[in-house]
Amino acid sequence: MLNSCKKDIGNYDYTEINELKQTDIPKEITAIYGKQLVFNPTVSFTQDANFDETKYTYEWTYIGPNGLGGSKLFQLATTKNLNMQVSIVAGTYSAYFSVTNKDTGIKYTKPFTLKISNEINEGWIMMNEVNGRARVDMLSLNTAGTFDVINDLLATTNSGLTLTGKPVMAYTYNTGLLIGPDAISYGLYLGTDQGTTKIDPNTFKWTKTMTLNYEMFGDIPAGFYADVIQQRGSGTSYMIGKGNAYYYERVQNIYYSVPINYITSEQKGFEVAPFVGGDPSSITQAIFYDKTNRRFVKHTGSASTCTTLPDPPDANKLFSFSTKMDLLFMKWSSYASGGIFAVLKDPNSTKRYLARFNTSDNVQTYYAEILGTDFVNAEFYAVNPEFGYLFYAVGSKIYEYDMVYKTSKLMLDFGSKKISYLNFYEFKSNTKYPDRMKLMVGSYDPSISDGTEGSLGIYTVPGLNGDLVLAKSYTGFGKVKSITYRER
């Protein structure tokens, strides 16, 4: 078969179009969250010498996360000049400035990088008390590596949340994607005795759907609030409120619903003490305290109830897990490969006891009466994860108790000031944040009530009962009640 082609000898007229000639959009535009971003680009076209802005339409866009694990294109503005308050989460984004000719419909796009930073991005978030009411203050990490005091974080960031009641707790952890319309995957919780809510961990904005009720199924007790929220492994957490314990396991879609403080073999529930005794990085179990029957109990895996702890054989038994005592303090500590520290009170006397045991195999490692100076009047407790010292506060004084020698030593005396907070803070990332061995002491001047009476001291704890060494100190906020760190 034969093919042939006919040469196209037609006559065409070509007309030049009005093309984008120049725009001074840089490779990168930087902005600060919460601040005004103003940029007036220069634009010129090949056939519009005087550039009539009315002949064109404009659009500023960027690509950001859609809240579902993917991304999408968001619109910033539809004006030539960009003038907006930045409400984009801190990060680096691919962005675009587009100009469209109304007559021809031809669109020209200039790509650039949009870099958003947040001056209030990382640091200590403190639930404080000011004149009997809750206020959130922050020690915000700045670019110099030091911390700035931000009073009333919620008002400063126009959060939209107004707290009522007295402060109870602040807590942060990587939740994984939470149910509800807010698509938040990092929980920043704030709680008072009037309710508990989370806020956006990047912008600190709040909506009604962020309240704890949206993470709970079933009947919610009237006036409910969380005393404790604590992570257990990845995507799992416990919550204690109104004397009940709840469990949240996101992978298996087990939500805070029916309380787990129930013993199946006895077919009875119990009132639980406001402590979760478990390694936050563990994925297996945690210890609770049954206030009703004065005993330790355990929750394991994703069970819907708890179990009692059997006493060890007499040869290994230091105490009974059914202590018949009141629990004053309980915390899991990484000291000596990890385990429970519990301070117990004999209900029939002024005696106090320290009990220690492992959460995995229930092996008891210590039990003895605490013989520390004025321990009967202790208000706050903390366990040093390096040496196992038990710190306690009485009025304006901080003592260190050595359980081996059964001796106490006065470590700090704040004089006319009083103690409001005592803790060894456990960072979620000990690699990036190695200061979990440091003692944090919140104190306040009772003669001042203007929201600047509070102070925070961070101390290094030496071995051999050495004197505390002040590492850092901060002042100018309210009375510290609870502290969490917004990690990055």
C-alpha positions in Angstrom: 0.0 0.0 0.0 1.1 3.5 -0.7 0.8 6.5 1.6 1.3 10.1 0.5 1.2 13.5 2.4 0.1 16.8 1.1 2.1 19.8 2.2 0.2 22.4 4.2 0.8 25.6 2.3 -2.0 27.6 4.1 -1.6 31.2 5.1 -1.9 32.0 8.9 -1.9 35.2 10.9 -0.2 35.0 14.3 -1.0 37.5 17.0 1.1 38.0 20.1 -0.8 37.7 23.4 -0.5 39.8 26.5 2.0 37.7 28.6 3.2 38.1 32.1 6.5 39.9 31.8 7.7 40.3 35.4 6.7 39.7 39.0 9.0 40.1 42.0 7.8 37.2 44.0 10.9 35.9 45.9 11.8 32.2 46.2 10.7 32.3 49.9 8.3 34.4 51.9 8.5 34.1 55.7 5.8 35.0 58.2 5.0 34.6 61.9 1.9 32.9 63.1 -0.6 35.4 64.6 1.2 38.4 63.0 0.2 40.4 59.9 1.7 39.3 56.6 1.9 42.1 54.0 3.4 41.7 50.5 2.7 43.9 47.5 4.1 42.3 44.4 5.2 44.2 41.3 3.5 42.8 38.2 3.9 43.8 34.6 2.6 42.5 31.2 4.0 42.7 27.7 1.0 44.6 26.3 -0.1 46.5 29.3 2.5 49.2 29.9 0.6 51.0 32.5 -0.8 47.8 34.0 -4.5 48.2 34.6 -5.1 46.0 37.7 -8.8 45.7 36.9 -8.1 43.6 33.8 -6.9 40.7 35.9 -7.9 38.4 38.8 -5.5 37.2 41.5 -5.1 34.3 43.8 -2.7 33.3 46.6 -2.7 29.6 47.5 -0.7 27.0 49.4 -0.6 23.2 49.8 -1.2 22.0 53.4 -2.4 19.0 55.3 -6.1 18.1 55.0 -6.3 16.6 58.5 -6.8 13.1 57.2 -3.3 12.2 56.4 -3.2 13.8 53.0 -2.9 17.3 51.5 -5.0 19.8 49.5 -4.8 23.3 48.0 -5.9 26.2 50.3 -6.7 29.7 49.3 -5.1 32.6 51.2 -6.4 35.6 49.3 -7.9 36.8 46.0 -6.3 40.2 45.9 -3.2 41.4 44.2 -1.6 42.6 47.4 -1.4 40.2 50.3 -2.5 41.6 53.6 -3.6 39.0 56.2 -3.2 37.8 59.7 -1.4 34.5 59.6 -3.4 31.6 61.0 -1.5 28.8 59.3 0.3 26.2 61.5 4.0 26.7 61.7 5.8 24.8 58.9 7.2 25.1 55.3 4.7 25.0 52.4 4.6 25.1 48.6 2.7 28.2 47.7 1.6 30.0 44.5 0.7 33.5 43.3 -1.5 33.4 40.2 -2.7 36.1 37.8 -5.4 35.5 35.3 -6.2 37.8 32.3 -9.9 38.4 32.2 -10.1 38.8 28.4 -8.2 35.7 27.4 -8.7 33.5 30.5 -4.9 32.7 30.5 -3.6 32.1 33.9 0.1 32.7 35.0 1.4 31.1 38.2 4.5 32.0 40.1 5.6 29.3 42.7 7.4 30.2 46.0 8.0 28.7 49.4 5.9 29.9 52.3 7.7 29.5 55.7 5.6 30.0 58.8 7.2 30.2 62.2 5.5 30.5 65.6 6.9 32.7 68.3 4.8 30.6 70.8 5.7 27.2 69.6 7.3 25.1 72.3 7.8 25.2 76.0 6.3 24.7 79.5 2.6 25.2 79.7 1.5 25.8 83.3 -2.0 25.5 84.7 -1.9 28.2 87.4 -4.2 29.6 90.0 -4.8 33.4 90.2 -7.2 34.7 92.8 -8.8 31.3 93.1 -9.3 30.8 89.3 -7.5 28.9 86.6 -5.2 30.7 84.2 -2.8 29.2 81.7 0.7 30.7 81.6 3.6 29.6 79.4 7.4 29.6 79.4 7.9 29.8 75.7 11.1 28.7 74.1 12.6 31.4 71.9 15.1 31.3 69.1 17.9 32.1 71.6 17.2 28.9 73.5 15.9 30.7 76.6 12.3 31.0 77.8 9.9 34.0 77.8 7.1 34.3 80.3 3.7 34.6 78.6 0.9 35.4 81.0 -2.6 34.3 80.1 -1.7 32.2 77.1 -5.4 31.8 76.0 -6.0 35.5 75.9 -2.7 36.3 74.3 -3.4 33.9 71.4 -7.1 34.8 71.1 -7.8 31.2 71.8 -11.6 31.5 72.2 -11.5 29.5 75.4 -12.4 31.0 78.8 -11.6 28.8 81.8 -13.9 28.7 84.8 -13.2 27.1 88.2 -10.0 26.2 89.9 -7.0 24.6 88.1 -6.7 20.8 88.1 -4.4 19.5 85.4 -2.5 20.1 82.2 -1.2 17.3 80.0 0.1 16.6 76.5 0.8 13.5 74.5 0.7 12.3 70.9 -2.8 10.9 70.7 -2.9 9.8 67.1 -5.9 11.1 65.2 -8.8 11.8 67.5 -12.4 11.4 66.6 -14.5 14.5 66.0 -14.4 17.4 63.6 -11.1 19.0 64.7 -8.8 16.3 63.3 -6.2 16.9 66.0 -3.4 14.3 66.5 -1.6 15.8 69.5 -3.6 16.3 72.6 -3.0 19.4 74.7 -5.4 19.1 77.6 -6.4 21.7 80.1 -8.6 20.9 83.1 -10.4 22.7 85.9 -12.9 21.5 88.5 -15.6 22.8 86.0 -14.5 20.7 83.0 -11.7 19.4 80.8 -10.9 20.3 77.2 -8.1 20.1 74.7 -7.0 23.0 72.5 -5.2 23.1 69.2 -1.6 22.3 70.0 -0.2 24.6 67.4 -2.4 27.6 67.4 -4.0 27.2 70.9 -7.4 27.9 69.3 -10.5 26.3 70.8 -13.9 25.1 69.6 -16.7 23.5 71.6 -16.1 20.2 69.9 -12.7 20.0 71.6 -14.2 19.3 75.0 -13.6 16.0 76.7 -17.2 15.0 76.1 -16.4 14.4 72.4 -13.9 11.7 73.4 -16.5 9.9 75.6 -19.3 7.6 74.7 -22.3 6.7 76.8 -23.6 8.5 79.9 -21.3 11.2 81.1 -21.7 12.1 84.8 -23.0 15.6 85.5 -20.1 18.1 86.2 -17.6 15.6 85.0 -13.9 16.6 84.7 -10.6 14.7 84.5 -8.4 14.5 87.5 -5.8 12.6 85.5 -5.1 11.8 81.9 -2.0 9.6 81.2 -0.6 8.0 78.1 0.0 4.3 77.9 2.0 3.4 74.9 1.1 4.6 71.4 -2.4 5.8 70.9 -3.6 4.5 74.3 -4.5 6.5 77.4 -6.2 6.3 80.8 -8.4 8.9 82.4 -9.6 9.2 86.0 -12.6 11.4 87.0 -15.4 11.3 89.5 -13.8 8.3 91.1 -13.9 6.3 87.9 -11.1 5.1 85.6 -11.5 5.0 81.8 -9.5 3.5 79.0 -8.9 4.8 75.4 -7.4 2.5 72.7 -7.6 4.2 69.3 -6.3 1.4 67.1 -9.2 -0.9 68.2 -11.7 2.0 68.4 -12.2 1.5 72.2 -13.2 4.9 73.5 -13.7 6.4 77.0 -17.0 4.8 77.9 -17.8 2.3 80.6 -15.5 2.6 83.6 -12.9 -0.1 84.0 -12.8 0.1 87.8 -14.7 -3.1 88.2 -13.6 -6.6 89.4 -15.4 -9.3 87.3 -14.8 -12.1 89.8 -16.5 -10.1 92.5 -19.0 -8.5 90.3 -18.4 -5.2 92.1 -17.1 -1.8 91.2 -15.0 0.4 93.4 -13.9 4.1 93.8 -10.4 4.6 92.3 -7.8 6.9 93.7 -6.6 9.7 91.3 -3.3 8.1 90.3 -2.2 6.0 87.4 0.8 3.8 88.2 2.3 2.8 85.0 5.1 3.4 82.6 3.8 5.9 80.0 5.7 4.1 77.3 4.4 0.7 78.2 1.8 -1.1 76.1 0.8 -3.8 78.5 -0.6 -2.7 81.9 -1.1 -0.1 84.7 -1.7 -0.1 88.4 -4.7 1.6 90.1 -5.7 1.9 93.7 -9.1 0.7 95.0 -10.1 3.3 97.6 -13.2 1.4 98.5 -11.4 -1.8 99.6 -7.9 -0.2 100.2 -5.9 -2.3 97.7 -3.8 -2.2 94.6 -5.4 -3.5 91.4 -4.2 -3.9 87.8 -5.5 -3.2 84.3 -4.0 -5.3 81.5 -4.1 -5.0 77.7 -7.5 -3.8 76.4 -9.6 -5.5 79.1 -12.8 -3.8 80.1 -12.2 -4.5 83.8 -9.4 -4.7 86.4 -8.1 -7.6 88.4 -6.8 -7.9 92.0 -3.1 -8.6 92.7 -2.4 -11.9 94.4 0.1 -11.7 97.3 3.4 -13.3 96.7 4.5 -16.4 98.7 5.5 -15.6 102.3 9.2 -15.9 101.5 9.0 -13.0 99.0 6.2 -11.1 100.7 6.9 -7.6 102.1 3.4 -6.4 102.4 -0.1 -7.3 101.3 -1.5 -5.8 98.1 -4.7 -5.5 100.1 -3.0 -2.9 102.3 -6.1 -1.7 104.3 -4.4 1.7 104.2 -5.2 5.0 102.5 -3.1 5.9 99.4 -1.5 9.4 99.6 0.7 9.2 96.5 1.5 6.7 93.7 3.8 7.0 90.7 5.7 4.8 88.4 9.4 5.7 88.3 12.2 4.5 86.0 14.4 4.1 89.0 16.1 0.6 89.2 14.5 -0.6 85.9 11.2 0.8 86.8 8.4 0.2 89.3 5.7 1.7 91.5 6.4 4.0 94.4 3.4 4.3 96.8 3.0 6.3 100.0 0.4 4.8 102.3 -1.2 6.1 105.4 -2.3 3.9 108.3 -6.0 5.1 108.9 -5.6 4.3 112.6 -2.4 6.2 113.3 -0.1 8.9 111.9 2.3 6.4 110.4 3.2 6.5 106.8 4.8 3.7 104.7 6.6 3.5 101.4 5.8 0.5 99.2 7.6 -0.5 96.0 6.8 -3.2 93.4 7.2 -4.0 89.7 4.2 -3.6 87.4 5.0 -6.5 85.1 5.4 -9.4 87.6 4.1 -7.8 90.8 7.5 -8.5 92.6 7.7 -6.5 95.8 11.0 -4.7 96.2 10.6 -2.4 99.3 8.3 -1.8 102.3 9.0 0.2 105.4 7.7 3.0 107.6 8.8 6.4 106.5 10.7 8.1 109.2 11.4 11.5 107.6 11.2 14.8 109.5 7.7 16.1 109.7 6.6 13.7 107.0 3.1 13.4 108.6 2.5 17.0 107.3 3.8 16.4 103.7 1.7 18.0 101.0 3.5 17.1 97.8 5.7 14.2 96.8 8.1 13.4 94.0 10.4 10.4 93.2 13.9 11.0 91.8 14.3 8.6 88.8 18.1 8.4 89.1 18.7 7.7 92.8 15.2 6.8 94.1 15.1 9.6 96.6 11.6 10.5 97.8 11.2 14.3 97.9 8.4 15.9 99.9 7.2 19.4 100.7 6.0 20.7 104.0 4.9 24.4 103.9 7.9 26.3 102.6 10.4 23.4 103.0 11.6 20.6 100.7 13.0 17.4 102.2 14.8 14.5 100.6 14.2 11.1 102.0 16.7 8.3 101.6 14.7 5.0 101.8 18.0 3.0 102.3 19.2 4.9 105.4 15.7 6.0 106.4 16.9 9.5 106.9 15.7 12.9 105.6 17.6 16.0 104.8 16.3 19.6 104.5 17.1 20.6 100.9 15.3 23.9 100.4 13.6 26.5 102.6 11.7 29.2 100.9 11.0 31.2 104.0 7.8 33.2 103.7 6.9 31.6 100.4 4.9 28.4 100.0 5.2 25.3 97.8 2.5 24.7 95.2 4.1 22.1 92.9 6.7 19.4 93.2 7.6 16.9 90.4 10.2 15.2 88.3 8.8 15.8 84.8 8.8 12.8 82.5 9.4 14.0 78.9 7.9 11.8 76.1 11.1 12.1 74.2 14.0 11.5 76.6 16.5 11.7 73.7 15.7 15.3 72.8 14.8 16.3 76.3 17.2 14.7 78.8 16.1 16.8 81.8 13.8 14.2 83.4 16.2 13.8 86.3 15.7 17.4 87.4 13.4 18.4 90.3 10.8 21.1 89.5 9.6 23.2 92.4 6.7 25.7 92.1 6.5 28.3 94.9 4.6 31.5 95.4 4.5 34.6 97.6 1.2 34.6 99.5 1.4 38.3 100.1 1.0 38.9 96.3 -2.2 38.2 94.4 -1.8 39.9 91.0 -0.9 36.8 88.9 2.9 37.4 89.2 3.4 35.7 92.6 4.5 32.4 91.2 8.1 31.1 90.6 9.5 27.9 89.2 12.9 26.5 90.1 14.5 23.6 88.3 17.2 21.7 90.3 19.9 19.1 89.6 19.9 16.3 92.2 23.4 15.1 93.1 24.1 11.6 94.5 25.2 10.8 98.1 22.5 13.2 99.4 24.3 16.2 98.1 22.8 19.7 98.1 20.4 20.6 95.3 21.9 22.7 92.5 19.7 25.4 91.0 19.9 24.9 87.2 17.2 27.4 86.1 14.6 29.7 87.7 11.7 31.7 86.4 9.3 34.2 87.9 6.3 36.3 87.0 3.3 34.0 86.7 0.5 32.6 88.8 0.5 29.9 91.5 1.7 26.8 89.6 -0.6 23.7 90.0 0.2 21.5 87.0 2.9 21.6 84.3 3.2 20.0 80.9 5.7 20.5 78.1 4.7 21.1 74.5 7.4 19.0 72.8 8.4 19.4 69.1 
